[in-house]
Amino acid sequence: MAGKRERIAIRRIDNLAARQVTFSKRRRGLFKKAEELSILCDAEVGLVVFSATGKLFHFASSSMNRIIDRYDSHSKTLQKSEAPSQLQSHVDDSTCARLREELAEASLKLRQMRGEELQRLSVQQLQELEKTLESGLGSVLKTKSQKILDEINGLERKNATDRGEFKAKGASYPDGKDGDAARCRFRSCVRGRTVI
């Protein structure tokens, strides 16, 4: 196939003459690309290359000294913004320690609410834990009862709609007296807070 270039392995060229020729060609290509970048994108470009023999080659779209000064000031600004102050570090450490303590305390309370690690609690602490659990359980039961009643009401509305459709068709609807009695018993149990 004509025109297709063979890829070369990127590794050090052993032959000295071939290495120097490759260095010269690639350096010119690199400098050409740097110049194109500065012209096309209005970028300030500075490029420094030292050969294996220590010879200096450079390209600057403006003044090399100005580019180096700009680089130095930018580097110093980055170093200042990246280095955390001692005060900030101390604040972070104390915040981290406080959060660790809060996490340990909350974990202990959670285990105690599950009935674990109760031996260290006094009678008064156990009574407070019991009140907290009773209050939480009351809220859970109240929410559960409300959701069940909402479902029952939804089913009753659906039942009424179904009855209406049966009557409209002239068909008789199956008797639901047993279901009505069971619903009434359930509602009285829920309102009386009897757990079913």
C-alpha positions in Angstrom: 0.0 0.0 0.0 1.5 3.3 -1.1 1.4 6.3 1.2 0.9 4.3 4.4 3.6 5.0 7.0 5.0 2.4 9.2 4.8 3.1 12.9 8.1 3.1 14.7 8.7 1.9 18.3 9.3 4.8 20.6 12.5 4.0 22.3 16.1 5.3 22.4 17.8 5.2 19.0 21.1 3.3 19.4 22.8 4.6 16.3 24.4 8.1 17.1 24.0 9.5 13.6 20.4 8.4 13.3 19.7 9.8 16.7 21.1 13.2 15.8 19.1 13.3 12.5 15.9 12.3 14.3 16.5 14.9 17.0 17.0 17.7 14.4 13.9 16.8 12.4 11.6 16.3 15.4 12.9 19.5 17.1 12.1 21.5 13.9 8.6 19.9 13.8 8.1 20.6 17.5 9.1 24.3 17.1 6.8 24.5 14.0 3.8 23.2 16.0 4.6 25.6 18.9 4.7 28.5 16.5 1.4 27.4 14.9 -0.2 27.1 18.4 0.8 30.6 19.3 -0.5 32.1 16.0 -3.7 30.1 15.7 -4.8 30.4 19.3 -3.1 33.6 20.3 -1.3 31.7 23.0 1.9 32.7 24.7 4.2 29.8 24.1 7.7 29.2 25.4 9.7 26.1 24.5 13.1 25.0 25.8 15.0 22.0 24.5 18.4 20.7 25.5 20.1 18.2 23.2 22.0 15.2 24.5 25.2 17.2 24.1 23.8 20.0 26.2 23.1 22.5 23.4 20.2 24.8 24.1 17.4 25.3 21.6 14.4 27.6 22.4 11.3 29.1 20.9 9.2 32.0 22.3 6.2 33.5 20.8 7.1 36.8 22.6 10.0 37.3 25.0 11.4 34.2 26.6 12.2 36.2 29.8 8.6 37.5 30.0 7.3 34.0 29.6 9.6 32.6 32.3 8.7 35.5 34.7 5.0 34.7 34.1 5.5 31.0 34.7 7.4 31.8 38.0 4.7 34.1 39.3 2.0 31.6 38.3 3.8 28.7 40.1 4.2 30.8 43.3 0.5 31.6 43.3 -0.4 27.9 42.9 1.9 26.9 45.7 0.4 29.5 48.0 -3.2 28.4 47.2 -2.4 24.7 47.6 -0.5 24.9 50.9 -3.0 24.8 53.7 -2.4 27.2 56.6 -1.5 25.8 60.0 -4.6 27.4 61.5 -6.9 25.7 58.9 -5.2 22.4 59.5 -5.8 22.7 63.3 -9.4 23.6 62.7 -9.8 20.6 60.4 -8.2 18.3 63.0 -10.5 19.6 65.8 -13.6 19.4 63.6 -12.6 15.8 62.6 -12.1 14.8 66.2 -15.5 16.3 67.2 -17.3 14.6 64.4 -15.6 11.3 65.4 -16.9 11.7 68.9 -20.4 12.5 67.7 -20.4 9.5 65.4 -19.3 7.2 68.3 -22.0 8.6 70.6 -24.8 8.2 67.9 -23.6 4.7 67.2 -23.8 3.8 70.9 -27.3 5.3 71.1 -28.4 3.3 68.1 -27.1 0.0 69.5 -28.8 0.8 72.8 -32.1 1.4 71.0 -31.7 -2.1 69.5 -31.3 -3.5 73.0 -27.5 -3.8 73.0 -24.9 -2.5 75.4 -27.5 -1.6 78.1 -25.4 -2.9 81.1 -23.7 0.5 81.6 -26.9 2.5 81.8 -28.4 3.6 85.1 -32.1 3.1 85.9 -32.9 6.7 85.0 -31.1 6.4 81.6 -33.0 3.1 81.0 -36.3 4.9 81.7 -35.4 7.8 79.3 -34.5 5.2 76.7 -37.9 3.4 77.3 -39.8 6.7 76.9 -37.9 7.5 73.6 -38.7 4.0 72.3 -42.4 4.2 73.4 -42.7 7.6 71.7 -41.1 6.3 68.5 -43.3 3.1 68.6 -46.4 5.3 69.0 -45.5 7.3 66.0 -44.8 4.1 64.0 -48.1 2.6 65.0 -50.0 5.8 64.3 -48.5 6.1 60.8 -49.1 2.4 60.1 -52.7 2.6 61.2 -53.3 5.7 59.0 -51.8 4.0 56.0 -54.0 0.9 56.6 -57.1 3.1 57.0 -56.2 5.0 53.8 -55.9 1.6 51.9 -59.2 0.5 53.3 -60.9 3.7 52.2 -59.4 3.3 48.8 -60.7 -0.3 48.6 -64.1 0.9 49.7 -64.2 3.6 47.0 -63.2 1.0 44.5 -65.9 -1.4 45.8 -68.5 1.4 45.6 -67.4 2.1 42.0 -67.6 -1.6 41.2 -71.1 -1.9 42.7 -72.2 1.0 40.6 -70.9 -0.6 37.5 -72.7 -3.9 38.4 -76.0 -2.1 39.0 -75.6 -0.2 35.7 -75.3 -3.5 33.9 -78.2 -4.9 35.7 -76.2 -7.6 37.5 -76.2 -8.4 41.2 -73.1 -7.7 43.2 -71.8 -10.5 45.6 -72.9 -10.0 49.2 -70.2 -8.3 51.3 -71.8 -8.4 54.8 -68.9 -10.5 56.2 -66.3 -8.2 54.8 -68.1 -5.1 56.2 -68.2 -6.7 59.7 -64.5 -7.5 59.5 -63.7 -4.0 58.4 -65.6 -2.5 61.3 -63.8 -4.8 63.8 -60.4 -3.8 62.2 -61.2 -0.1 62.4 -62.2 -0.3 66.1 -59.0 -2.2 66.8 -56.9 0.4 65.0 -58.6 3.3 66.7 -58.2 1.6 70.1 -54.5 1.1 69.3 -54.7 -2.7 69.5 -51.9 -4.2 67.5 -53.2 -6.7 64.9 
